[in-house]
Amino acid sequence: MRKLPFRLPDLPRVREFAESEARGFGMPEEAVNDFVIAVNEVATNAVTHGYDHARLRTWTDSGDLVVEVHDDGVWKPGPLPGAVGGMGLWVARLLSSDLTLRIGSGGSTVIMRFPGKG
């Protein structure tokens, strides 16, 4: 398991970390950019809508690459119809094979799974 604590100014480092994890996992080249986009969207949400700092963790499970983004903030509902922006979770859900959102008094956690080497 690898961990990366981050804040808003660290988002470029989050993207580099995500790309490194995907390549280290052996993710197909055509899937790496989608992986980085999904991780970036969720990480950006965590530090702009959740709390001023968050944590990213990655691990493998049953041949999948799993990513968890956690912040200690309070959940705010998604965008209203017609809103500009606020589509990060929707994008991440489309790009991952599974996305789970856990919310509660301990903060918000998004867990995404990405298929193995195929």
N, C-alpha and C positions, 0 to 999 in steps of 0.2 A: 504494500500500500504506500502510495506517495501522497504527500500533503503540500499545499501551498496556501499560506495565509495571504490575503490581499486587501487592498483598498482601491478606490477609484483610480488614482494615478498609476496603479500597478497593472491595469488591464492589458497593456502591451506584453507584459511579462506573463500574464495568464494565457494569452494567445500563444506565446512561444512555448510555454509549458504544455499546453494542449497539443500543439503540433508535435512536440518531442514525444509525448506519451503515445500519440497515434502512430507515429513512425516506429517507435520502439516496440509497440504491440504488433507491428506488421500489418497495419490497416492498409487496404488497397489504396494506391495513390489517389484514385478518383474520389475516395471517400474522406480523405484527410481534411480538405477544405470545409466540407459540410460539418464534420466533427468540430473543427475550430469555430465555425460560425455558431453552432448550437451551444458550445461551452461559453463563448463570448457573450451571447445573448443572455444566458442565465446568470453569468457572473456580473454582467452590467446591471441587470435587474436587482441583484442582491445588494450592490453597493450604492445604487441610486434610489431604490424604492424600499429597501429593507433596513439596512444598518450601515454605518460608515466603514465597517470592515467585515470580511467574510472569510470562509475557508473552502478550499477546493481539495477534494480527495479523489484518487483514482485507484482502481484495482481490477483484477480480472476475475470473472466468475463464469463457469460453464462455457468457456470459450469466448465470452463477450468482454468488452472493455466497459467498465462501469464508472460513472462520474457522479460525484455528489458535491453540490454547492450548498453551503449552509450559512445563514446569517441569523443574528439574534433579534432581528426586527419583527414588527407586527405585520401580518399579511394584509395587503390592500387588494381589493378586487381588481380584475383586469379592466381594459379600456371599454368605454361605452361605444355603441355602434356609431360609426362615422368619425371616431377619434383618429388622430394622426399619431403614429407611434404606439408604444405599449403592446406590441405583438411578439415580444421576445419568447414567452412560453409557448405560444402557438407555433412559431418558427422552430423552436427546439423540439417540440412534439413531432413536427413533420420530419425532422432530420434524424431523430433517434428511433430505435426500434421499440422503445418503451420509455415513458416518462412518468414518474410518480412525484406528487407534491404532498409534503407533510407540513402542516401548519399547526401552531399551538403556542402555548405560553413560553416555550423554549426557543421560539424563532421559526424560521421557514427553512425547509430543506427540499431541494429538488434532486432527484436521482434519475439519471438517464443511462440507458443501456445502448450499446452499439455492437452490431454483429461482429463475430470473429472473422478470421482470415478467409473464411468461405469455403 
